[in-house]
């Protein structure tokens, strides 16, 4: 369990979904939550998440392959 999960961070499980769905699920969760853990296995997800975060000014931390912590700044 990561420190983020200890803070009741929302987890969005988008494994098995092809882009742009992981990014869309992340964007929806970020409307109401200040931090989200995204799980995604589409190879394009990393690029999509980085682009979305850049547009909104969010920070992205890669916790593991296919697992990112996204926070509002």
C-alpha positions in Angstrom: 0.0 0.0 0.0 1.4 3.4 -1.0 1.2 6.6 1.0 -1.4 7.9 -1.5 -3.7 5.0 -0.7 -3.4 5.9 3.0 -4.9 9.3 2.2 -8.0 7.7 0.7 -6.9 8.6 -2.8 -9.4 7.6 -5.5 -8.3 4.8 -7.7 -9.4 4.7 -11.3 -8.9 1.2 -12.8 -8.8 1.6 -16.6 -7.0 -1.6 -17.3 -8.2 -3.2 -20.4 -9.4 0.1 -21.9 -7.9 1.6 -25.0 -7.0 5.2 -25.2 -8.6 7.7 -24.9 -10.7 6.0 -22.3 -8.1 6.0 -19.4 -7.5 9.7 -19.9 -11.3 10.4 -20.0 -11.8 8.4 -16.8 -9.0 10.3 -15.1 -10.4 13.6 -16.2 -13.8 12.7 -14.8 -12.3 11.7 -11.4 -10.2 14.8 -11.2 -13.3 17.0 -11.4 -14.1 16.2 -7.8 -10.9 14.7 -6.3 -7.6 16.4 -5.7 -5.6 13.2 -6.2 -6.2 10.1 -8.3 -4.3 6.9 -8.9 -4.8 5.7 -12.4 -4.2 2.1 -13.4 -4.0 1.6 -17.2 -2.3 -1.0 -19.4 -2.7 0.6 -22.8 0.8 1.6 -24.1 -0.5 5.0 -25.2 -1.9 5.8 -21.7 1.4 7.3 -20.4 1.5 9.8 -23.3 -2.2 10.6 -22.9 -2.0 11.1 -19.2 1.0 13.4 -19.5 -0.7 15.5 -22.2 -3.9 15.8 -20.1 -2.0 16.7 -17.0 0.0 19.3 -18.9 -3.2 21.0 -20.2 -4.6 21.2 -16.6 -1.5 21.9 -14.7 -1.6 18.6 -12.7 1.4 16.7 -11.5 2.0 13.1 -12.5 4.1 10.7 -10.6 4.8 7.3 -12.0 4.5 4.8 -9.2 5.0 1.6 -11.3 4.4 0.5 -14.8 0.8 1.3 -15.6 0.2 3.1 -12.4 0.3 6.9 -12.0 -0.5 9.3 -9.1 -2.1 12.5 -10.5 -2.6 15.6 -8.3 -3.9 19.0 -8.8 -1.3 21.7 -8.1 
